[in-house]
Amino acid sequence: MNDYLIKALAYNGQVRAYAVKSTNTVGEAQRRHQSWPTASAALGRTITAGVMMGAMLKGNAKLTIKVEGDGPLGAILVDSNAKGEVRGYVANPQTHIEERNQEGKLNVGAAVGTTGTLTVVKDLGLKDHFSGQIPLVSGELGEDFTYYFVTSEQIPSSVGVGVLVNPDNSILAAGGFIIQLLPGTSDEVITQIEKRLSQMLPVSTLIEKGLNPEELLGEVLGEENIKVLESLPISFECHCSKDRFSAALISLGKSEIQEIIEEQGSAEAHCHFCNNTYQFSKEELKELKEEAN
């Protein structure tokens, strides 16, 4: 089954909801970065939350998420947009914590760290970007994104994200949900949602069992209460290219390109997001030098 997300309303428009199956998308990130289990779980949870947050945008808007904790993982960076495209990387992908957390899961909190920040920058196509930042709550990321929505966007929310990793480091299951209470949500509805959240199995377990995004929201909100508005395919997409890096080199100017030719003879450009590397020969650099200025 291909990855996709759904947008929905529940309880007669009192609740806005998103759910996603992101197994293949997180798997692509794992393959590109050769990440180890705990790093894969941290990156996968951020990608899963990020692609749902991207789906909240419109048109050509996009956002960037940066998680900077004091753990061995280093920074996590994820880009997403309103079209279901997402990409991301982690500073130290070969990070794994053998000791499990109290719930017996991969210890993402220990890898990310509990001191640091989660920053979201939205590019809505306007002159200024919207930026929100919160201190990390636990480093487990689901709780951190929940706190971000409540604090930075003033939207009471619940974020659940999960990733299961196979013994060979590949991704077994990944997915998540975001539930948001709209103004005027009744106390009765809030109580029902809180009860369901406290009783449900972990997200990754439900995805592993084969639940699709619609069924995942059914676990959280009750199938009879949900109205699906839209379905959107999602994927790991990076728009880097040799042409883009060529343009970046041209922007350096003739003298700096000449300096690279004299000192290195060739150039190599690397994209952190997708791990692709682009080579520029001496001849290519000379051509770019001619295009400069």
Sequence and secondary structure as in RCSB ss.txt:
>XXXX:A:sequence
MNDYLIKALAYNGQVRAYAVKSTNTVGEAQRRHQSWPTASAALGRTITAGVMMGAMLKGNAKLTIKVEGDGPLGA
ILVDSNAKGEVRGYVANPQTHIEERNQEGKLNVGAAVGTTGTLTVVKDLGLKDHFSGQIPLVSGELGEDFTYYFV
TSEQIPSSVGVGVLVNPDNSILAAGGFIIQLLPGTSDEVITQIEKRLSQMLPVSTLIEKGLNPEELLGEVLGEEN
IKVLESLPISFECHCSKDRFSAALISLGKSEIQEIIEEQGSAEAHCHFCNNTYQFSKEELKELKEEAN
>XXXX:A:secstr
   EEEEEEETTTTEEEEEEE HHHHHHHHHHHT  HHHHHHHHHHHHHHHHHHTTS TT EEEEEEEESSTT  
EEEEEETTSEEEEEES SS    S  TTSS  HHHHH SSEEEEEEEE SSSS EEEEEE SSSSSHHHHHHHHH
HHS   EEEEEEEEE TTS EEEEEEEEEEE TT  HHHHHHHHHHHHHS  HHHHHHTT  HHHHHHHHH GGG
EEEEEEEE EE     HHHHHHHHHHH HHHHHHHHHHTSSEEEE TTT  EEEE HHHHHHHHHH  
